[in-house]
Amino acid sequence: MRAVDIIEKKKHAEILSKEEIEFMISGYTRDEIPDYQMSAFLMTVYFNGMKEDEIAYLTESFVNSGEQVDLSPIEGIKVDKHSTGGVGDKISLIVLPLVAGAGVPVAKMSGRGLGHTGGTIDKLESIDGFKIELSSEEFINNVNKYKMAIVGQTANLTPADKKIYALRDVTSTIDSIPLIASSIMSKKIASGADAIVLDVKMGSGAFMKTIEEAEKLAKTMVGIGKSLNRDTVAVITNMDQPLGNQVGNSNEVKEAIQVLAGNGSEDETTIALTIASHMCVLGGAFDDFDTAYKNLKETIESGKAIEKLKELILIQGGNPEVVDNTDLLPGAKNFYDVLAEKDGYVFEIDAETVGISAMLLGAGRRTKEDKIDYGAGITLSKKIGDSVKKGETICTLMTNLDEYDEAIERIKEAYVISNEKPKTKPYIYNIIK
């Protein structure tokens, strides 16, 4: 078997066997296949796509390239969730205590953020003392006893995907559905979950800009799950503006607390309850979605959800007092109010531009080596559809930097104010099972 023959075969849009795909991936991981041949292979996949079986084989090859987490000592059906990424996306912070509170084990591995704002791990680290490194024994014991634990991803998970992702970045093959889907699903499968709920973001702040693209990605990932014996549901959600009203690490922890305490924004609460409900059904806690949604909503209203968050913080070494006193979270010394330049309605907020502005304030990383300012972020006072008066605050920037003019210019570009009130868009576009 030779790499050039496999490339030639895919160049003519022929279907590759499991052995051929495994040969390419394992050979590249071991440095037996050079970058230029893998680049050519990725380009043939980009232009000719892959069939469902091929994508499953590719995913499996990524999984087999590194270590796989054994969650068999954990009782019950282990359910995980993944978001394709958005601005102000703190859904994991909300669903983890909600789902665990319903008795479904959530053994979660999350990554750090690169770009707009921090990842789930960065957000949790803004809580004083919160440990994201647990021994295997602590991790498993916490899930068995409390039904929840969250740690940083192990470095040896899907090394083939990491290596190929870096090559995709420089060969303009990032936006290939088979490559995106196999990359995401391989990490979830290697993490040991029995069932997976995917939050596929769609809109200006997401990788998928149209509903057609989002549905194609969602169906591909659900197909991978089916092929590899993982119950998988994809929820396509709105990311045409930032989720909720807060962007930034401390800010997003505060807002997650508000949702679990019953005081959250409608968009965030709806999406979190929807994803958590599907997780609970897959985990066997409820027979159907409507029953799960009703019960989880009551968990918030009764105060049980916020108590479960306190428990999560406590068992991972953090200070649970932050839940009742969010002033204990890192803050910022500089604040800047962005004012509306005319009367009208907020017609558009480019979520990606808001995210870039937050990164410029210190809330995200341009490179992996950058340090995050947990107190930096943006509070959105006005969102799409809200009426505004000239001179009224539409959002507030917060940072510990002394110079942040570029962030101010960026955030001003994000807002479009019009005389016309925009049409309301749904929070959830579709569910793919």
C-alpha positions in Angstrom: 0.0 0.0 0.0 1.4 3.4 -1.0 0.2 6.9 0.0 0.4 8.1 -3.6 -2.1 5.4 -4.8 -4.6 6.3 -2.1 -4.3 10.0 -3.0 -4.8 9.1 -6.7 -7.9 7.0 -5.8 -9.4 9.9 -3.8 -8.5 12.4 -6.5 -11.0 10.5 -8.7 -13.6 10.5 -6.0 -13.4 6.8 -5.4 -14.4 5.3 -2.0 -11.5 4.5 0.3 -11.4 1.4 2.5 -10.9 1.3 6.3 -7.4 0.0 5.8 -6.5 2.7 3.3 -7.6 5.5 5.6 -5.9 3.9 8.6 -2.7 3.6 6.5 -2.8 7.3 5.8 -3.6 8.5 9.3 -1.3 6.2 11.2 1.6 6.7 8.7 1.3 10.5 9.0 1.2 10.3 12.8 4.4 8.2 12.8 6.1 10.7 10.4 6.2 8.0 7.7 4.1 10.0 5.4 5.4 13.6 4.7 3.4 16.8 5.0 3.2 17.3 1.2 1.4 14.0 0.7 -1.0 14.5 3.6 -1.7 18.0 2.2 -2.6 16.5 -1.2 -4.8 13.9 0.6 -6.6 16.6 2.5 -7.2 18.6 -0.6 -8.7 15.6 -2.4 -11.1 15.1 0.6 -11.9 18.9 0.5 -12.9 18.7 -3.2 -14.4 15.2 -3.4 -15.8 14.8 0.1 -16.3 11.4 1.8 -19.1 8.9 2.2 -20.6 8.1 5.6 -18.5 5.0 6.1 -15.3 6.8 5.1 -15.9 9.5 7.6 -16.5 6.9 10.3 -13.2 5.2 9.4 -11.4 8.5 9.5 -12.9 9.3 12.9 -11.9 5.9 14.2 -8.4 6.3 12.9 -8.1 9.6 14.9 -9.4 7.9 18.0 -7.0 5.0 17.7 -4.0 7.3 17.2 -3.8 8.0 20.9 -5.0 7.0 24.4 -8.7 6.4 25.0 -10.3 7.3 28.3 -11.8 4.3 30.1 -15.0 5.4 31.9 -16.2 1.8 32.5 -15.8 2.2 36.4 -18.4 4.9 36.3 -22.0 3.7 36.8 -24.7 4.5 34.3 -24.8 6.0 30.8 -22.1 8.6 30.5 -23.3 11.6 28.5 -21.1 14.4 27.1 -21.8 17.6 25.1 -19.8 19.6 22.7 -20.3 23.1 21.2 -18.9 24.0 17.8 -18.0 27.4 19.4 -19.6 30.8 19.7 -19.3 34.1 21.5 -20.6 34.2 25.1 -21.1 30.4 25.1 -21.1 29.3 28.7 -23.7 26.5 28.2 -21.4 23.8 29.6 -21.2 25.7 32.9 -25.0 25.5 33.1 -25.8 22.0 31.8 -23.2 20.2 33.8 -24.9 20.8 37.2 -28.4 20.5 35.7 -27.7 17.1 34.1 -25.8 15.8 37.2 -28.7 17.0 39.4 -31.0 14.7 37.4 -28.8 11.7 38.2 -27.0 11.4 34.8 -23.2 11.0 35.1 -21.3 13.8 33.3 -17.5 13.0 33.1 -16.4 16.0 31.1 -13.2 16.9 29.5 -12.9 20.4 28.1 -10.3 22.5 26.4 -8.9 26.0 26.8 -9.9 28.7 24.4 -7.9 30.1 21.5 -9.3 33.2 20.0 -12.4 35.2 21.2 -12.6 34.2 24.9 -11.4 31.4 27.1 -12.8 27.9 26.9 -14.9 26.3 29.7 -11.7 25.4 31.6 -10.5 29.0 31.5 -13.8 30.2 32.8 -13.8 27.8 35.7 -10.3 28.8 36.6 -11.5 32.3 37.2 -13.0 30.8 40.4 -10.4 30.9 43.1 -8.9 27.5 43.8 -10.9 25.6 41.2 -8.8 22.6 40.1 -9.0 21.4 36.5 -6.5 18.7 37.1 -7.8 15.6 39.0 -6.2 12.2 39.3 -8.1 9.4 37.5 -9.3 8.1 40.8 -10.6 11.5 41.9 -12.3 12.0 38.6 -14.1 8.7 38.6 -15.0 8.9 42.3 -16.5 12.4 41.9 -18.7 11.2 39.0 -19.8 8.1 40.9 -20.6 10.1 44.0 -21.7 13.5 42.7 -22.5 12.6 39.1 -20.1 15.2 37.8 -16.5 16.2 37.2 -14.7 18.3 34.7 -11.0 18.3 33.8 -8.7 19.6 31.0 -8.2 17.4 28.0 -5.3 15.0 28.2 -2.5 15.7 25.8 -2.5 12.2 24.3 -6.1 12.3 23.1 -6.3 12.1 19.3 -2.7 13.2 18.4 -3.4 12.4 14.7 -6.2 15.0 14.7 -4.0 17.6 16.4 -1.3 17.1 13.8 -3.6 17.1 10.8 -5.6 20.2 12.2 -2.3 22.2 12.1 -1.8 21.2 8.5 -5.4 22.0 7.6 -4.9 25.5 8.9 -2.1 26.2 6.4 -3.5 24.3 3.5 -6.9 26.1 3.5 -8.8 22.8 4.2 -10.3 23.9 7.5 -13.9 24.2 6.1 -14.3 20.6 5.0 -17.4 18.9 6.6 -15.8 15.4 6.7 -12.6 16.8 8.3 -14.5 19.1 10.8 -17.0 16.3 11.8 -14.3 13.6 12.3 -12.1 16.1 14.3 -14.9 16.9 16.7 -16.4 13.4 17.1 -13.0 11.7 17.5 -12.3 13.8 20.7 -15.7 13.0 22.1 -15.4 9.3 21.4 -11.8 9.1 22.8 -13.1 10.8 25.9 -15.2 7.7 26.7 -18.7 9.0 26.5 -21.6 6.6 25.8 -23.8 9.3 24.3 -23.2 12.8 22.9 -25.3 16.0 22.5 -23.8 18.4 20.0 -24.5 22.2 20.1 -24.0 23.2 16.5 -23.9 27.0 16.4 -25.1 28.8 13.3 -24.7 32.5 12.4 -22.3 35.5 12.3 -20.4 34.3 15.4 -20.2 30.7 14.4 -18.1 28.7 11.9 -21.3 27.6 10.1 -22.8 30.8 8.7 -26.0 29.2 7.1 -28.6 26.7 8.2 -27.7 24.5 5.3 -24.1 24.3 6.4 -25.0 23.7 10.0 -27.5 20.9 9.1 -24.9 19.2 6.9 -22.3 19.2 9.7 -24.9 18.1 12.3 -26.1 15.2 10.1 -22.6 14.1 9.4 -21.6 14.1 13.1 -24.8 12.2 14.1 -24.0 9.7 11.3 -20.5 9.2 12.8 -22.1 8.6 16.2 -24.4 6.0 14.8 -21.6 4.2 12.9 -19.5 4.1 16.0 -22.3 3.0 18.4 -22.8 6.3 20.2 -26.3 7.7 20.7 -25.9 11.2 19.3 -28.2 14.2 19.0 -27.4 17.6 17.4 -29.1 20.8 18.4 -28.7 23.7 15.9 -28.7 27.0 17.8 -28.6 30.7 16.9 -25.3 32.5 17.0 -26.2 35.6 15.0 -25.4 37.6 18.2 -23.5 36.7 21.4 -25.3 34.3 23.7 -26.8 36.1 26.8 -25.5 39.5 27.8 -22.0 38.7 29.0 -18.7 37.9 27.2 -15.5 37.2 29.1 -14.4 34.6 31.6 -15.6 36.0 35.0 -18.5 37.6 33.3 -19.7 34.3 31.8 -19.4 32.5 35.2 -21.6 35.3 36.7 -24.1 34.8 33.9 -24.1 31.0 34.3 -24.9 31.5 38.0 -27.8 33.8 37.1 -29.3 31.1 34.7 -29.0 28.4 37.4 -30.6 30.8 39.9 -33.5 31.4 37.6 -32.5 34.9 36.6 -30.9 34.2 33.2 -31.6 35.6 29.8 -34.3 33.8 27.8 -32.0 32.8 24.9 -29.4 31.2 27.2 -31.9 29.5 29.5 -33.8 28.0 26.6 -30.7 26.7 24.8 -29.2 25.3 28.1 -32.5 23.6 29.1 -32.9 22.1 25.6 -29.4 20.6 25.5 -29.6 19.4 29.1 -32.9 17.8 28.4 -31.6 15.8 25.4 -28.6 14.7 27.6 -31.0 13.5 30.3 -33.1 11.5 27.8 -30.0 9.9 26.4 -28.8 9.2 29.9 -32.0 7.4 30.8 -33.2 9.9 33.5 -36.4 10.7 31.6 -38.4 9.0 28.8 -39.0 12.0 26.6 -37.8 15.5 26.0 -40.9 17.4 27.2 -40.8 15.6 30.6 -37.1 16.3 30.9 -37.5 20.0 30.1 -40.3 20.4 32.6 -38.3 18.7 35.4 -35.1 20.6 34.7 -37.0 23.9 34.7 -38.4 23.0 38.1 -34.9 22.1 39.3 -33.9 25.7 38.6 -37.0 27.2 40.1 -36.6 25.1 43.3 -33.0 26.2 43.9 -31.6 22.7 43.5 -29.6 23.7 40.3 -27.7 26.5 41.9 -26.9 24.2 44.9 -25.5 21.6 42.5 -23.2 24.3 41.0 -21.9 25.1 44.5 -21.3 21.4 45.0 -19.3 21.2 41.8 -17.1 24.1 42.8 -16.6 22.7 46.3 -15.6 19.2 45.2 -13.0 20.6 42.8 -11.3 22.8 45.3 -12.9 26.1 44.5 -14.6 28.7 46.7 -18.4 28.1 46.5 -19.0 31.5 48.1 -18.6 33.0 44.6 -22.1 31.8 43.8 -23.7 34.1 46.4 -21.1 36.8 46.1 -19.8 37.2 42.5 -17.7 40.2 43.6 -15.2 37.5 44.7 -14.5 36.8 41.0 -11.7 38.7 39.2 -12.7 42.1 38.0 -11.4 45.0 35.8 -10.1 48.4 36.7 -11.1 50.2 33.4 -14.7 50.5 32.0 -15.8 52.1 28.8 -19.5 52.7 27.8 -20.2 52.5 24.1 -23.1 54.8 23.3 -25.7 54.7 20.6 -25.1 57.2 17.9 -28.7 57.6 16.9 -32.3 56.5 17.8 -33.7 53.3 16.4 -33.5 49.6 16.9 -30.5 47.3 17.3 -30.7 45.6 13.9 -27.6 43.5 13.9 -24.7 42.6 16.3 -21.8 40.8 14.6 -21.0 38.2 17.2 -17.5 37.5 15.8 -16.5 41.1 15.9 -17.7 41.3 19.6 -15.6 38.2 20.3 -12.5 39.8 18.7 -13.1 43.0 20.7 -13.2 40.9 23.9 -10.0 39.2 22.9 -8.3 42.6 22.4 -9.4 43.6 25.9 -7.6 40.5 27.3 -10.4 38.0 27.5 -9.0 35.6 24.9 -5.8 34.4 23.4 -4.2 35.3 20.0 -1.6 32.6 20.6 -1.5 29.5 22.9 1.1 31.3 25.0 -1.0 34.3 25.8 -2.3 34.8 29.3 -6.0 35.5 29.8 -7.3 38.4 31.9 -10.2 36.7 33.7 -11.7 40.1 34.6 -11.8 41.4 31.0 -15.0 41.2 29.0 -18.0 43.0 27.5 -21.5 43.5 28.9 -24.2 43.9 26.3 -26.9 46.3 27.5 -28.8 46.1 24.2 -29.3 43.2 21.9 -31.0 42.6 18.5 -34.5 44.0 18.5 -34.1 46.4 21.4 -35.0 50.0 21.0 -32.2 52.6 21.7 -32.0 56.3 22.1 -29.0 58.4 21.0 -26.5 58.6 23.8 -27.8 55.5 25.5 -25.3 52.8 26.5 -25.4 49.8 24.2 -22.5 47.9 25.8 -19.7 48.3 28.3 -16.1 47.2 27.8 -14.0 46.2 30.8 -10.3 45.5 31.0 -7.2 45.8 33.1 -5.2 47.1 30.1 -4.5 50.8 29.9 -4.7 51.0 26.1 -7.7 49.5 24.3 -8.6 51.8 21.5 -8.6 49.0 18.9 -11.2 47.1 21.0 -13.4 50.2 21.1 -13.3 50.6 17.3 -14.1 46.9 16.8 -17.1 46.9 19.1 -18.5 50.0 17.4 -18.3 48.1 14.0 -20.3 45.2 15.5 -23.5 47.1 16.1 -25.9 48.2 13.4 -28.8 50.5 14.5 -31.7 50.9 12.1 -35.1 52.7 12.0 -36.5 49.2 11.1 -37.1 46.6 13.8 -35.6 43.3 12.8 -37.6 40.1 12.5 -37.3 37.8 15.5 -35.1 34.7 14.9 -35.5 31.4 16.8 -33.0 30.3 19.5 -33.2 26.7 18.2 -33.3 26.1 14.5 -33.4 22.3 14.3 -32.8 19.0 16.2 -31.0 16.3 14.3 -31.3 12.7 15.7 
